[in-house]
Amino acid sequence: MVLETTDIRSGSKEQIAHAAEVVGRSRARRKIFEEILRGKKRIKTASEISSRTGLHKIRVEQEAAVLYKNKIVKKTKFKNEIAYEKDDFYQQNRATILRLAGNKSAIENYPTKRNPLIKMANSKSVILNLQVSKSAIAIKQLSIDDIDSFQKVRCVALAPGTKNEPVLEAVFKSGLQKILGEEGEFKDWGGEKDDIFSTRLILNGTRINAAFGLKGRGTSGKLTPRKMGKQGDQVQRLFSDPADIFLIQYWDQIDKSIVEQMQLFATAKSVLWNKRIYYGIIDGQDTLRIIEAYRDCF
């Protein structure tokens, strides 16, 4: 007799989360799941399970059928009766499955490939719990010198001692739109994901979607995650855009923690969308280089 085995559907954590959702809040199903996996005996009949759990045999068969159809247990015949065989993987992970079962919040916060856990722990850091192979990640940090749309910047080198001056966000936004040839209207409001979203940025000779986060002179000092929105989640919101490249611009110095944060979200975006994601910063010096190279736009 050939018995059906559990498929490796999409990774071990996916299987654990799936099993927890199937077991769910049903007390009867939980009892049956525990009993099938309990002890060393691999195969147990419906009558045995009924006797151990106190559930009617028909109820056992009904609930076990749900587990079987979801490939959590195996179904066979033993002693001329319907019986169920434990799966080694689920037996090894039953404690985690039972901990998650019926707990919606716990399942939502359980990291899987389809549900990478990305949390803003505080305004200074991001926790990314994402288990994937390196080959699945395709990200690259760029500078404005790498982008075709800003090619004139390559001819501009700032002289030592050049002083950064605060730039109005509206002024830089308007100039940036002219450079990109973007005629769309972008109004500022508290819950915005981006300051500019454009399909007209050129990279390596190809038009791609670009999302820009701009910080004007209303912000001062070194730019850190704490200064990125009221909740420190502006980078996170920016990366929710359907873009291929994400750029943050500021008139002064940008702290490396911003770059680290962008790298984390770019990684998650690349894995979830199975595509290459670009990201980069435009600090005060590069802001001045853009203005100098495209004076007719500012």
N, C-alpha and C positions, 0 to 999 in steps of 0.2 A: 504494500500500500504506500502510495506517495502522499506525504503530508505537506501542506503548504507552509512555507517558512516566511518569516517577517522580512519585508523588503527594507533595504536601506534607502528610504524614500528621499530624504534630503539632509542626512546627518543625524547623529545621535541625539543632539539637543532638540531637534525638530520632532523626533519620535517621542521623546520624553514629554514635551509640551503637548503633543497630539494625544498621547495616552491620558494625560491629566485632564484634558478637555473632554475626552470620551467618558472617563470614569465620572467626572463631574460631581454634582451634589447628591446624586442618588445613593442613599445608604445601602440599598440592596445590591446595587452594582459594585459598590466599594467592598462589601462583604465577600461577594463572589470573586472579585479580582484578588483580594487578599488570600482567600482560601485556595484558589487554584495555584497561587505562587508559594503558599506556605509549605514548609517542610521539604523533605527529599523526594517524596513521591512525585513522579513526573506526570502521571495521568490519573485523573479522578473522574468518576462517573457523576452524572447529574444527581443520582440518589445520595452519593457520598457527600457531595457539596450541600445538598438540601439538609442532610442530617447534621452537618457541622454548623451551618449558618442559621438553621431554624426557619429557612424560607421554603415555601412549597416548591416541589420539583418543577412545576410548570413555570413558576416565576424565575427559578434558576435558569431554565432553558431560554426564557425570554431575554433576560439580562445578559447571559453569557453569549447569546447570539449577537448582541451589539458589540461585545468585545471581540468576537470572532470576525465579524464583518469588517472591523477596523484593524484586523491583523495583530491584535494584542495578545490573543491566546490562539491555540490551535484546536481544531475540532476533529474528533475521531470516534471510533467505536471500541468499547472495552466491556467484556462480560455481557455481550449482546445488548449494550445500552449506549446511548449517546454519552460521550465523555470529552473532557477537555485537557489539553496538554499545555504545560507552562512553557513560556518562551524565556530562554536564558537571559537575553538582554533586559527584558522587563523585570525579571526576578532580581537582577543586579541593581536595577535602578528604581525598585518599587518604593523605597523610602522617599525619594525625591518626587515621584509621581503622586504619591498619597499626600505629600506636603502641599503640592500645587493644586491637586484636584479640588474643585469647588471654590477655589480662591482666585477670582478673576484678576485682582490686583497683582497677585504673585505670578500668575501666568504672563500678564502683560509686561512684567518687569524681569521675566526670565529670558536671558539673551539667546537668540538663535540667529542663523544666517539671514532669515527673512525678517527678523525683529532684533537688529543690533541695538543694544542698550546704550543710548547716548543721553547722558544726564549733565545738566549744569550743576555741578556740586556746589560751587559758589562763584562769585564774580571773577575769581582769578584762575579757575581751572575747569577743565572738562574731563569727565570720565567716559571713556569709550571702551565698552566691553564687546569686542567683535572678534569672533573666532572664524577666520578664513585663511586660506592658503595665500602666500605672497603672490602667486601667479594670478590670483583673482583681482589684485589691486593694480590699477593703472592711473597714477596721478603724477603731476609734474608742476613744480613751482616755476613761475615765469616772472621776468621783470618787464618793464615797459619796452625795453630794447628788443625783446623777443617777439613783440606783437607788430604785425604789419601795419595796423591802423595808426600806430605811433612811430612810424619809421623815421620821420624827420627828427625825432629826439636823438637818434644815434649820432647826429652831427653837433649836438649841444653838450658841452662839458662845462659844468659850473666851476668858476674860479674859486680857489681856496678862500675861505672866509666869507663866502656869500651868505647873507643872512636871510633866514626864512621869515616871511611876513605872513600874518594871518590872512587867509583867503576866504571870502564869503562863499558858503556852500552853493548858493544860488548862482553866483558868478561862474564858479568852476563847472557846475552842472550844465549851464548854458553853453559854455565853451566846449565841454566834452561832447555834448550833443551835436554841435557843429562839426567837430572832428569826425564823428562817426557817421554823420549824415542822418541822424536820428531826429525826426520831426514830431515824435510822440510827445504827449503831455504827461508829466510826472509830478503829481502833487504830494507834498509832504504831509504825513499824518502819523499819529503815535504808533499804529500797528503795522506800518509798512514793512514789507519784506526787503525791499531794495529802494535805492534812490533813482536808479536807472536800470531798466531791463531792455536790452537791445538785441536784435537779430542781425545787426549790421557790422559787428566787429570782425575784422579780417585777421586770421591766424594761419600762417603757412599757406597763404593764397586761397583760403576757404572761409566763407562766412560761417560764423558760429554764434550761438546764443551767449550773451554776456550779462552778468548781474554785477552792479556796482553798489558798494556801500560807501557813502561820502560823509566825512566829518569836517565841518567848517570851523570858523573861529569861535563858535559858541563853546567849543571844547578846547581846553588848554593843557599844556604839559604833555608828557609822554602818553601816547594812546595805549591803554590797557583794556582788557575785557570788561573791567568795572565801568568803564566809560562808554561801553557799547550798548546803549539803550538803558532804560530805567531798570530792567531786570538783568542787565548784563548778557542778554540773549540775542543781540543783533546779528552776530555771526551765524548763529544757529538759524535764525529766520532767513538770513540771506541765502543760505544753502538749501532752503526749501524751494527755491526757484527752479524752474526747468532749464537750467543753464549748463553750458559746457565749461565756462570759465567764470571764476568769481574773483573780483578785485575790490580791495578796500583802499580808499584814498584818504589822506590826512595831511594837513599843512605842516606838520612837525614830525617828530620822531615816533615811530611805531614800535612798540615793545615786541620782543620775540615771542611772548606768550600769545599774541594775536596770530602770528604765523603758525605756531604749534596748534592752536585751536582750529585754524583753517585746514591744516594738514589732516587733523582727525576727521573733520566733517567731509573733506574731499575723499578720504578713504572710504567712509561709509557710503557716500554718494556713488562712488565708482563701483563698489560691490553690489549695491542694491539695484543700480541701473545697468550694470554690466557694460560700462563705457569708460573712456578716458576722461578724467576731470583735471582741469587746469585751475590754478589759483595763484594769487600774488598780491603784493602790496605796492602802493604808490605813496611813498613818504613825502616829507616836505621838499627834499632836494629834487626828487623826480617830478613833483608837482610844479616846481619852478622851471624845470627843464621842458615840461609840456607847454607851459605858458610861453616860454621863450621861443620854442620851436614853432608854435602856432599862434603867433601874436595877432593874426587877423581873425582869430576865433574868440579872443578875449578882449 
